Amino acid sequence: MGQRPNIAPGAWLVLSPFALGYADRAARVWIDVITGAAIAGLAVWSAVSTGQIASSAETPDGGDPRRRPVPGTRSGTLSS
């Protein structure tokens, strides 16, 4: 589970100025949005780099979960 829980606090920081009603204070909004985006971004990066979340570059089919290898073919897909 590791870094996944860190994504939620980052997202909350991005949304909190609007949810809590202080979106009219620009400095506080920008601090929360930038900090929240950094926390969420680093959590996603950390989860991908440790293998907790698979990136599309690491999957043999390009990340499309609907593509499955076709048995008996070399490339895993049917050719016309």
Backbone as CSV, one residue per row, in Angstrom:
resi,resn,N_x,N_y,N_z,CA_x,CA_y,CA_z,C_x,C_y,C_z
1,MET,0.829,-1.180,0.000,0.000,0.000,0.000,0.878,1.249,0.000
2,GLY,1.899,1.341,0.767,2.941,2.358,0.728,2.549,3.793,0.431
3,GLN,2.799,4.237,-0.799,2.644,5.643,-1.164,1.230,6.023,-1.588
4,ARG,0.373,5.065,-1.832,-0.982,5.392,-2.278,-1.734,6.299,-1.311
5,PRO,-1.640,6.090,0.001,-2.362,6.988,0.910,-1.889,8.443,0.833
6,ASN,-0.680,8.706,0.350,-0.185,10.071,0.249,-0.827,10.849,-0.885
7,ILE,-1.459,10.164,-1.811,-2.129,10.842,-2.913,-3.353,11.595,-2.400
8,ALA,-4.082,11.014,-1.475,-5.310,11.631,-0.945,-5.041,12.961,-0.225
9,PRO,-4.056,13.051,0.679,-3.803,14.359,1.297,-3.361,15.414,0.284
10,GLY,-2.621,14.998,-0.727,-2.221,15.945,-1.767,-3.427,16.470,-2.522
11,ALA,-4.328,15.569,-2.870,-5.550,15.984,-3.560,-6.409,16.870,-2.666
12,TRP,-6.461,16.549,-1.378,-7.238,17.374,-0.453,-6.674,18.793,-0.373
13,LEU,-5.361,18.928,-0.343,-4.761,20.260,-0.305,-5.118,21.068,-1.550
14,VAL,-5.173,20.412,-2.694,-5.536,21.116,-3.923,-6.989,21.587,-3.855
15,LEU,-7.868,20.768,-3.316,-9.303,21.079,-3.300,-9.764,21.861,-2.077
16,SER,-8.984,21.867,-1.014,-9.434,22.460,0.244,-9.790,23.953,0.185
17,PRO,-9.098,24.789,-0.583,-9.514,26.193,-0.606,-10.947,26.375,-1.092
18,PHE,-11.356,25.534,-2.003,-12.703,25.641,-2.564,-13.724,24.961,-1.659
19,ALA,-13.330,23.855,-1.051,-14.241,23.124,-0.167,-14.459,23.856,1.154
20,LEU,-13.431,24.529,1.634,-13.536,25.206,2.933,-13.840,26.691,2.814
21,GLY,-13.932,27.203,1.605,-14.399,28.564,1.394,-13.382,29.678,1.557
22,TYR,-12.123,29.392,1.373,-11.152,30.493,1.427,-10.454,30.694,0.082
23,ALA,-11.181,30.420,-0.989,-10.637,30.570,-2.341,-10.425,32.028,-2.720
24,ASP,-10.958,32.953,-1.930,-10.776,34.371,-2.238,-9.425,34.905,-1.744
25,ARG,-8.673,34.116,-1.028,-7.347,34.520,-0.534,-6.288,33.865,-1.412
26,ALA,-5.842,34.603,-2.411,-4.996,34.052,-3.470,-3.715,33.405,-2.951
27,ALA,-3.038,34.024,-2.015,-1.760,33.472,-1.539,-1.968,32.112,-0.880
28,ARG,-2.986,31.990,-0.057,-3.256,30.710,0.598,-3.662,29.645,-0.411
29,VAL,-4.437,30.046,-1.403,-4.869,29.096,-2.433,-3.661,28.555,-3.178
30,TRP,-2.778,29.446,-3.640,-1.618,28.995,-4.406,-0.690,28.123,-3.580
31,ILE,-0.494,28.456,-2.324,0.353,27.624,-1.461,-0.230,26.224,-1.344
32,ASP,-1.543,26.129,-1.102,-2.176,24.822,-0.961,-2.181,24.041,-2.279
33,VAL,-2.457,24.709,-3.376,-2.516,24.027,-4.665,-1.128,23.510,-5.059
34,ILE,-0.114,24.336,-4.929,1.254,23.919,-5.312,1.765,22.819,-4.386
35,THR,1.548,22.972,-3.090,1.991,21.952,-2.135,1.247,20.644,-2.358
36,GLY,-0.067,20.732,-2.535,-0.865,19.528,-2.767,-0.484,18.814,-4.045
37,ALA,-0.258,19.572,-5.112,0.148,18.962,-6.380,1.517,18.294,-6.240
38,ALA,2.411,18.918,-5.503,3.741,18.325,-5.291,3.640,17.030,-4.481
39,ILE,2.843,17.027,-3.422,2.688,15.821,-2.604,2.063,14.695,-3.414
40,ALA,0.986,14.984,-4.124,0.321,13.955,-4.924,1.227,13.467,-6.054
41,GLY,1.913,14.393,-6.711,2.809,14.012,-7.798,3.959,13.145,-7.329
42,LEU,4.562,13.508,-6.212,5.657,12.702,-5.668,5.162,11.343,-5.187
43,ALA,3.951,11.286,-4.644,3.390,10.006,-4.209,3.153,9.092,-5.402
44,VAL,2.635,9.641,-6.500,2.419,8.837,-7.706,3.758,8.385,-8.272
45,TRP,4.719,9.291,-8.363,6.045,8.942,-8.873,6.681,7.842,-8.028
46,SER,6.584,7.968,-6.710,7.166,6.982,-5.814,6.477,5.624,-5.964
47,ALA,5.156,5.632,-6.086,4.422,4.376,-6.242,4.757,3.696,-7.566
48,VAL,4.916,4.477,-8.632,5.278,3.900,-9.935,6.706,3.374,-9.898
49,SER,7.618,4.127,-9.306,9.021,3.710,-9.311,9.276,2.496,-8.422
50,THR,8.434,2.271,-7.421,8.593,1.094,-6.561,7.740,-0.077,-7.011
51,GLY,7.001,0.096,-8.110,6.207,-0.993,-8.646,4.846,-1.170,-8.012
52,GLN,4.424,-0.251,-7.153,3.117,-0.354,-6.522,2.004,-0.013,-7.502
53,ILE,2.312,0.804,-8.496,1.388,1.135,-9.574,2.165,0.894,-10.865
54,ALA,1.622,0.102,-11.780,2.315,-0.190,-13.033,2.165,0.972,-13.991
55,SER,3.262,1.380,-14.585,3.196,2.413,-15.610,2.992,1.745,-16.958
56,SER,2.459,2.459,-17.926,2.204,1.875,-19.241,3.496,1.504,-19.955
57,ALA,4.601,2.139,-19.608,5.877,1.823,-20.241,6.386,0.446,-19.812
58,GLU,5.929,-0.050,-18.671,6.414,-1.321,-18.153,5.574,-2.509,-18.596
59,THR,4.416,-2.269,-19.184,3.560,-3.370,-19.579,3.809,-3.711,-21.040
60,PRO,3.830,-4.995,-21.392,4.160,-5.379,-22.761,3.123,-4.947,-23.790
61,ASP,1.894,-4.693,-23.373,0.847,-4.327,-24.321,0.619,-2.819,-24.389
62,GLY,1.514,-2.025,-23.833,1.379,-0.574,-23.883,0.429,-0.021,-22.849
63,GLY,0.007,-0.815,-21.890,-0.828,-0.337,-20.807,-2.319,-0.475,-21.022
64,ASP,-2.745,-1.005,-22.147,-4.172,-1.160,-22.398,-4.640,-2.458,-21.757
65,PRO,-5.448,-2.379,-20.681,-5.856,-3.605,-19.986,-6.785,-4.483,-20.812
66,ARG,-7.353,-3.952,-21.893,-8.254,-4.749,-22.726,-7.493,-5.640,-23.689
67,ARG,-6.234,-5.309,-23.956,-5.436,-6.120,-24.884,-4.875,-7.318,-24.143
68,ARG,-5.147,-8.468,-24.643,-4.628,-9.698,-24.069,-3.868,-10.443,-25.162
69,PRO,-2.829,-11.179,-24.808,-2.098,-11.948,-25.810,-3.005,-13.006,-26.443
70,VAL,-2.847,-13.196,-27.724,-3.586,-14.234,-28.442,-2.718,-15.472,-28.444
71,PRO,-3.215,-16.565,-27.871,-2.408,-17.789,-27.818,-2.040,-18.266,-29.224
72,GLY,-0.827,-18.741,-29.373,-0.379,-19.287,-30.639,0.187,-18.267,-31.597
73,THR,0.284,-17.001,-31.192,0.889,-15.991,-32.063,2.162,-15.483,-31.417
74,ARG,3.080,-15.065,-32.224,4.353,-14.600,-31.722,4.246,-13.204,-31.075
75,SER,3.527,-12.302,-31.711,3.444,-10.928,-31.199,2.329,-10.751,-30.180
76,GLY,1.452,-11.730,-30.074,0.365,-11.623,-29.121,-0.889,-10.992,-29.716
77,THR,-0.828,-10.580,-30.982,-1.998,-10.006,-31.636,-2.191,-10.682,-32.981
78,LEU,-3.395,-10.642,-33.466,-3.677,-11.214,-34.783,-3.276,-10.231,-35.868
79,SER,-2.692,-10.726,-36.928,-2.343,-9.855,-38.067,-3.271,-10.175,-39.207
80,SER,-3.538,-9.160,-40.044,-4.468,-9.370,-41.143,-3.755,-9.738,-42.422
